[in-house]
Amino acid sequence: MKSPFPGMDPFLEGAMWPDVHNSLIYQIRQLIAPMISPGYIAKIEPYTAFDHEPDQDIGILYPDVAVLKRKSDDLNLLQEEDPQSYTLITPPSVTIPILQTPIEHQIPTLEIRDVSNNQLITVIEILSPINKRGKGLEQYLEKQQQLIEGQVHLIEIDLLRRGQRVINSPLLPISHYLVSLIRGGKPQRQIWAFNIQDALPTIPIPLKAPDKDVILNLNTALIAAYEIGHYYLSINYQQIPPPPLFSETDLLYITKTCS
């Protein structure tokens, strides 16, 4: 069964995102590898990132820790701790769990390397929530700068509406999702901006000069990831997608699309 959306399914932005991320990077490699062989190989290389602010994703990426105690539970707890004085204490409105930080994540990235000397030519990054906030954003921007200075081609795929964009420019289009390409040694960035109403773009994947770009249909990769993962079995399309909230116009589109 296919997603009801022509491109990015906003319901995938929640608790299923880590699996979507892993599956999508695998499908991208499946598409690219035959096109770049035998001169290049595509390798999935995970790197470790630490989420120092997991409370930002309670109920989204970390649904199992989003259980909040009710007032009645707090009253019982106070009575057990001090039965003489609990009636004098105003019970808290809610009790929120404290998460141990940081939480370690393995984030997969795709590297294209020259077979002859194992030179890193192109990196394809699918952004994670960790990459788009706080210390995780700072660490990612450092990595981004290192790749730019090393004249490595960098493709960034941002299919998450929440968090801060890793691109800081007044010329950046307003859209739900973004894909960008920085060609090694070039002083500009190409941007593909799209919304939930759109299919994902078909983009060039640059290689080492004088070899020509290969073409990647991102929508084909996402459709394959969705179908293989049977994500529709875990999604209730009658609910509202994970935050941030959509506009009223977009919510109307979502309702019609999922009906």
Beta strands, then each sheet from edge to edge (+ up, - down):
strand 1: 40-51
strand 2: 103-114
strand 3: 120-126
strand 4: 153-158
strand 5: 177-182
strand 6: 189-194
strand 7: 202-205
strand 8: 214-217
sheet 1: 1+ 2- 3+ 4+ 5- 6+
sheet 2: 7+ 8-
end
